[in-house]
């Protein structure tokens, strides 16, 4: 890793965990904070499965944002691993940003999340997202109600999708990070390897294309990343599903679905890799992959024991 180029004035660096219920907008916010795509965004809930770090610079401060999986009531082994990862990301941070969709502030998931925040000793700040979805006169009442349930240093009202309010948050965080040399090179925006990001981009395109047709039990792994003499990259990825019927859904009639997924993924992977990309997708059935410890290691999750 190259040395981070430090500004002449005293520098700061630290970690900010973003936690919240599924679909609160954490991945959208992370991408806005960093100014580039580092986390996948989908209308389907629970699409972020492991901690994704995005790195932002503001003045002399480098902030490492940790986008955690949504916190929800886990039902399956994979769910439990995701929630454990979310709380783990929060306990390791210098500061915790609690993201709440204002239209769902009183939903059970948010009520339980606010109750559990007492377990986290780090200072917290409140981020009320999607403020353009509720009348302005309601925002003050929502802010008061949420702040009454736990202690926050401050509250930001944002619309992550458009970036409204995000710069104000960055300005505030600039002075809240500890004095420290920068932790990453100046031009680095994520600590995720490109192989991982490429697999996540393809997974997002599967969600976008198939909506509710395909269950959550699909995953993508980058099997080969080959730099070619002409500067282009040959990438082979495998989409794993649990049943033959799911494989047929991903392939589509005459292979049309997998072709569309591949075209959409290749476009974004090309931007991320800053090189011409030749993407080859394969679909394989791997029964009960969600119960395989090796798959959890691939995703950076701890494998929960028990059923």
C-alpha positions in Angstrom: 0.0 0.0 0.0 1.3 3.5 -0.9 2.0 6.0 1.8 -0.8 8.4 2.5 0.2 11.9 1.6 -0.5 14.0 4.7 -1.6 17.7 4.6 0.8 20.3 6.2 -1.7 21.0 9.0 -2.5 18.5 11.8 -4.4 15.6 10.4 -7.3 13.6 11.9 -8.5 10.1 11.0 -11.1 7.8 12.5 -14.0 5.3 11.9 -17.7 6.1 11.7 -20.1 3.2 11.8 -23.4 3.6 10.0 -26.1 1.5 11.6 -29.9 1.2 11.0 -32.7 -1.0 10.0 -32.7 -2.6 6.6 -33.4 -0.1 3.7 -32.8 2.9 5.9 -30.4 4.1 3.1 -27.0 3.3 4.6 -25.5 2.2 1.3 -26.8 5.2 -0.6 -25.5 7.5 2.1 -22.1 5.8 2.1 -21.8 6.3 -1.7 -22.7 10.0 -1.3 -20.2 10.5 1.5 -17.4 8.9 -0.5 -18.4 10.4 -3.9 -18.3 7.0 -5.6 -19.9 3.7 -5.6 -18.4 1.4 -2.9 -21.6 -0.3 -1.6 -24.5 -1.9 -3.5 -27.9 -0.3 -3.4 -31.1 -2.2 -3.9 -34.8 -1.8 -3.1 -34.6 -5.3 -1.6 -33.8 -5.2 2.1 -30.8 -6.9 3.7 -28.6 -6.6 0.6 -25.5 -5.4 2.5 -24.2 -8.7 4.0 -20.9 -7.7 5.5 -19.2 -4.5 6.6 -18.2 -2.3 3.7 -15.7 0.6 4.3 -15.7 3.8 2.3 -13.1 6.4 2.8 -13.8 10.2 2.6 -11.5 13.2 2.9 -12.8 16.5 4.3 -10.1 19.2 4.9 -7.3 17.6 6.9 -9.5 14.7 8.0 -9.8 11.2 6.7 -13.0 9.5 7.7 -13.5 5.7 7.2 -17.2 5.0 7.1 -18.3 1.5 7.8 -21.6 0.5 6.1 -23.0 -2.3 8.2 -25.8 -4.8 7.3 -29.2 -3.7 8.4 -30.2 -4.6 12.0 -33.3 -6.7 12.1 -34.7 -9.8 13.8 -32.7 -12.7 12.5 -34.4 -15.9 11.5 -31.7 -17.9 9.6 -28.0 -18.6 10.1 -27.1 -16.0 7.4 -29.3 -13.5 9.1 -27.6 -14.0 12.5 -24.2 -13.6 10.9 -25.2 -10.3 9.3 -26.7 -8.8 12.5 -23.6 -9.9 14.4 -21.4 -8.2 11.8 -23.5 -5.0 12.1 -23.1 -4.7 15.9 -19.4 -5.6 15.6 -18.9 -2.8 13.1 -20.5 -0.4 15.6 -18.5 -1.4 18.6 -15.2 -0.9 16.7 -15.9 2.7 15.6 -15.0 6.0 17.1 -18.4 7.4 16.4 -21.8 5.9 15.5 -24.2 7.4 13.0 -27.7 6.0 13.6 -29.7 6.2 10.3 -33.5 6.2 10.5 -35.9 6.5 7.6 -38.2 9.3 8.9 -41.3 7.6 7.3 -40.7 4.5 9.4 -39.3 6.1 12.6 -41.9 4.3 14.8 -41.6 0.9 13.2 -40.7 -2.0 15.5 -37.2 -2.4 14.0 -36.3 1.2 14.8 -37.9 1.1 18.3 -35.8 -2.0 19.1 -32.6 -0.5 17.6 -33.0 2.6 19.7 -33.5 0.5 22.8 -30.3 -1.5 22.2 -28.1 1.6 21.6 -27.5 1.9 25.3 -25.2 -1.1 24.9 -22.9 0.9 22.7 -20.6 3.2 24.7 -19.3 5.3 21.7 -20.8 8.8 21.1 -23.7 8.7 18.6 -25.3 11.1 16.2 -28.7 10.8 14.6 -29.3 10.8 10.8 -32.9 11.3 9.8 -33.0 10.2 6.1 -35.6 10.6 3.3 -36.8 13.9 4.8 -38.4 14.7 1.4 -41.0 11.9 2.0 -42.8 13.4 5.0 -44.3 16.9 5.5 -41.9 19.5 7.0 -44.2 20.2 9.9 -43.8 16.6 11.1 -40.0 16.5 11.0 -39.6 18.5 14.2 -42.0 16.2 16.1 -40.2 13.1 14.8 -36.8 14.6 15.8 -38.0 15.3 19.3 -39.5 11.9 19.7 -36.4 10.0 18.5 -34.1 12.1 20.6 -36.2 11.5 23.7 -35.5 7.8 23.4 -31.7 8.0 23.6 -28.8 10.5 23.7 -27.4 11.8 20.5 -24.7 14.5 20.1 -26.6 16.1 17.2 -29.1 15.4 14.5 -28.8 15.7 10.8 -31.7 15.8 8.4 -30.7 14.4 5.0 -31.9 13.0 1.7 -29.2 10.5 0.9 -30.5 9.9 -2.6 -29.9 13.5 -3.7 -27.1 14.3 -1.3 -29.0 16.9 0.6 -27.5 17.6 4.0 -24.5 15.3 3.5 -21.9 18.1 3.2 -23.1 19.5 6.6 -22.6 16.1 8.2 -19.0 15.8 6.7 -18.1 19.3 8.0 -19.3 18.3 11.5 -17.4 15.0 11.5 -14.2 16.8 10.3 -13.4 18.0 13.8 -14.9 15.0 15.6 -12.2 12.5 14.5 -9.1 11.9 16.7 -5.8 13.5 15.8 -4.0 10.9 13.7 -2.1 10.3 10.5 -4.3 9.3 7.6 -4.9 5.6 7.6 -5.1 5.1 3.8 -3.6 6.7 0.7 -5.2 10.0 -0.4 -6.8 8.5 -3.5 -8.2 5.3 -2.0 -12.0 5.3 -1.5 -12.5 1.8 -0.1 -10.6 -0.9 1.6 -12.5 -3.6 -0.3 -10.5 -5.4 -3.0 -11.7 -4.9 -6.6 -12.5 -8.6 -6.8 -15.0 -8.2 -3.9 -16.5 -5.0 -5.3 -16.9 -6.6 -8.7 -18.9 -9.5 -7.2 -21.0 -7.1 -5.2 -21.8 -5.1 -8.4 -23.0 -8.3 -10.1 -25.1 -9.3 -7.1 -26.7 -5.8 -7.2 -27.6 -6.3 -10.9 -29.2 -9.7 -10.1 -31.4 -8.0 -7.5 -32.3 -5.2 -9.9 -33.2 -7.6 -12.7 -35.0 -10.3 -10.8 -36.7 -8.4 -8.0 -38.8 -10.9 -6.0 -38.3 -13.9 -8.4 -35.0 -15.0 -6.8 -34.7 -15.5 -3.0 -31.9 -14.0 -1.0 -30.1 -17.3 -1.2 -27.8 -16.4 -4.1 -24.3 -15.2 -3.9 -21.6 -14.2 -6.4 -17.9 -15.0 -6.3 -15.1 -13.7 -8.5 -13.2 -16.8 -9.4 -10.7 -15.3 -11.8 -9.2 -11.8 -12.3 -6.6 -11.8 -15.1 -4.7 -8.8 -16.3 -4.2 -9.1 -20.0 -1.2 -7.6 -22.0 -3.4 -5.0 -23.6 -4.4 -3.6 -20.2 -7.8 -5.1 -20.2 -9.1 -7.5 -17.5 -10.7 -10.9 -17.9 -13.1 -11.6 -15.0 -14.8 -14.9 -14.4 -17.6 -14.9 -11.8 -19.9 -17.7 -10.6 -23.4 -17.0 -9.4 -24.3 -19.7 -6.8 -28.0 -20.6 -6.2 -29.5 -23.4 -4.1 -31.8 -25.1 -6.6 -32.0 -25.9 -10.3 -35.2 -23.9 -10.6 -33.3 -20.8 -9.4 -30.5 -21.4 -11.9 -33.0 -21.4 -14.7 -34.5 -18.1 -13.4 -31.0 -16.4 -13.5 -30.2 -17.8 -17.0 -33.6 -16.7 -18.4 -35.1 -17.9 -21.7 -32.3 -18.4 -24.2 -29.8 -16.9 -21.7 -31.4 -13.4 -22.0 -31.5 -12.7 -18.3 -27.9 -13.6 -17.6 -26.8 -11.6 -20.6 -28.6 -8.5 -19.4 -27.1 -8.9 -15.9 -23.6 -9.3 -17.4 -23.9 -6.2 -19.6 -25.1 -4.0 -16.7 -22.4 -5.4 -14.3 -19.6 -5.1 -16.9 -20.4 -1.4 -17.4 -20.0 -0.6 -13.7 -17.1 -2.9 -13.1 -15.3 -1.2 -16.0 -15.8 2.2 -14.2 -14.5 0.8 -10.9 -11.5 -1.0 -12.4 -10.7 1.9 -14.8 -10.0 -0.7 -17.5 -11.7 -2.5 -20.3 -13.5 -5.5 -18.7 -14.3 -8.9 -20.3 -16.8 -10.4 -17.9 -17.9 -14.1 -18.0 -20.7 -15.2 -15.8 -21.5 -18.8 -14.8 -24.5 -20.0 -12.8 -24.1 -23.1 -10.6 -26.3 -24.9 -8.1 -24.7 -25.3 -4.7 -27.3 -26.7 -2.3 -27.3 -25.2 1.2 -24.5 -22.8 0.5 -25.9 -20.7 3.3 -24.9 -23.4 5.7 -21.3 -23.7 4.4 -18.7 -22.1 6.7 -16.4 -21.4 3.6 -19.0 -19.2 2.0 -19.2 -17.1 5.2 -15.4 -16.6 5.1 -15.7 -15.5 1.5 -18.2 -12.8 2.6 -16.1 -11.8 5.6 -18.7 -13.0 8.0 -18.3 -15.2 11.1 -20.1 -18.5 10.8 -22.7 -18.9 13.5 -22.8 -22.3 15.1 -26.1 -24.0 15.7 -29.1 -24.1 13.3 
